[in-house]
Amino acid sequence: MTASPRRILVTGGASGLGRGIAAAFRESGDVVFIGDVDADAAARVAAEIGATALALDIADESSVLAAAELLAADGGIDVLVNNAGVVAGGGTLQEVPVDVFDTALHVNVRGTFLMLRTFGALFAEAGRGAIVNISSIGARQPTPGSATTRPRKPLSML
């Protein structure tokens, strides 16, 4: 049996899969924090589902540390759903501009790493907590034309 309500941070929670995950946790009675680089979208979704919005750029260390500090001061979290990521552009490796690839690396690898490192340390210190890393089938089955989505996959397999 899981203690409820759990306190859950969903990164990338203002849209797509993250929004669905955040809504499902709220429907289960959990306290949900929607962390998203788009603060306005996070606020709109939070208001719609009864969650709390949190401006969070997972690729920016100071943003991740500020979010962790804010959440810790507010009682911490029990679960991190590490969902945020970008598909910065399509195409083969030969077609994707370097700046587009750099954006994907920055968010999908660095951002995932920063969240794991920061919240993993908080969970270890508390002696409790769970991290769920969200990825796609691309971790196991590459899709032609999606070169920029691959860099995150190794971290998601941890």
C-alpha positions in Angstrom: 0.0 0.0 0.0 1.3 3.4 -0.9 0.9 6.3 1.5 -1.3 9.0 0.0 -1.2 11.7 -0.8 2.3 11.5 -2.3 4.1 14.7 -3.3 5.1 14.4 -6.9 7.2 16.6 -9.3 6.5 16.0 -13.0 9.0 17.7 -15.2 7.7 18.8 -18.6 4.3 18.6 -17.0 2.7 21.5 -18.9 2.1 19.5 -22.1 2.0 16.1 -23.7 2.8 13.0 -21.7 3.9 15.0 -18.7 0.5 16.7 -18.5 -1.3 13.4 -18.7 1.0 12.0 -15.9 0.4 15.0 -13.7 -3.4 14.8 -14.2 -3.4 11.1 -13.4 -1.5 11.6 -10.2 -3.9 14.5 -9.2 -6.9 12.3 -10.0 -5.4 9.7 -7.6 -5.3 12.4 -4.9 -1.6 13.1 -4.9 -0.1 16.6 -4.5 1.5 17.5 -7.8 4.1 20.0 -8.8 4.3 20.8 -12.5 7.8 21.8 -13.4 8.2 23.3 -16.9 10.4 25.7 -18.7 7.2 27.4 -20.0 6.0 28.9 -16.7 2.8 30.3 -18.2 1.8 26.9 -19.6 2.7 25.3 -16.2 0.5 27.8 -14.4 -2.5 27.2 -16.8 -2.3 23.4 -16.5 -1.8 23.6 -12.7 -4.9 25.7 -12.4 -6.9 23.3 -14.5 -5.9 20.2 -12.6 -5.4 21.6 -9.1 -1.6 21.3 -9.0 1.2 23.7 -8.3 3.2 25.3 -11.1 7.0 25.5 -10.8 9.1 27.4 -13.3 11.9 24.9 -14.0 14.5 24.7 -16.8 16.1 21.2 -16.2 19.1 22.1 -18.3 20.0 25.1 -16.1 21.7 24.0 -12.9 20.7 27.1 -10.9 17.0 26.5 -11.9 17.2 22.9 -10.8 18.9 23.8 -7.5 16.3 26.6 -6.9 13.4 24.2 -7.5 15.0 21.6 -5.2 15.5 24.2 -2.5 11.9 25.5 -2.8 10.4 22.0 -2.7 12.6 20.9 0.2 11.4 24.0 2.2 7.8 23.1 1.4 8.1 19.5 2.7 10.0 17.8 -0.1 8.7 15.4 -2.7 8.3 11.6 -2.7 8.5 11.0 -6.4 10.3 12.7 -9.3 8.9 11.9 -12.7 11.8 12.9 -14.9 9.8 13.5 -18.1 11.0 16.8 -19.7 12.9 16.6 -22.9 12.9 18.1 -26.4 12.8 16.9 -30.0 14.9 19.8 -31.3 14.5 18.9 -34.9 14.3 16.1 -37.3 16.6 14.7 -39.9 19.5 12.4 -40.3 22.9 13.1 -38.6 24.1 14.7 -41.8 21.1 17.1 -42.0 20.7 18.3 -38.4 22.4 21.6 -37.6 24.9 21.5 -34.8 23.1 24.1 -32.7 19.9 22.0 -32.9 21.9 18.9 -31.8 23.5 21.0 -29.0 20.0 22.0 -27.7 18.9 18.4 -27.6 22.1 17.4 -25.7 21.7 20.3 -23.3 18.1 19.5 -22.3 17.9 15.7 -22.8 21.3 14.7 -21.4 22.5 17.5 -19.1 19.0 18.2 -17.9 18.3 14.6 -17.1 21.6 14.3 -15.3 21.1 17.5 -13.2 17.7 16.3 -12.1 19.0 12.8 -11.2 22.0 14.2 -9.3 20.1 16.9 -7.4 16.9 15.0 -6.5 18.7 11.7 -6.1 20.9 13.3 -3.4 17.8 14.6 -1.6 16.2 11.2 -1.7 19.3 9.5 -0.4 19.6 12.0 2.4 15.9 11.5 3.3 16.2 7.7 3.0 13.2 7.6 0.7 12.0 8.6 -2.7 11.5 7.3 -6.2 12.6 8.5 -9.6 10.9 7.6 -12.8 12.8 8.4 -16.0 10.6 8.7 -19.0 12.0 7.9 -22.4 10.7 6.6 -25.7 11.1 3.4 -27.7 14.0 5.1 -29.4 16.2 3.9 -26.6 15.9 0.4 -28.1 14.5 1.0 -31.6 16.0 3.9 -33.5 13.8 5.7 -35.9 15.2 7.1 -39.2 15.1 10.9 -39.2 15.2 11.4 -35.4 18.8 12.0 -34.8 18.3 14.6 -32.0 16.2 12.3 -29.8 18.9 9.7 -29.3 21.2 11.5 -26.9 19.0 11.2 -23.8 18.4 7.5 -24.2 21.4 6.1 -22.4 20.6 8.1 -19.2 17.0 6.9 -19.4 18.1 3.3 -19.3 19.7 3.9 -15.8 
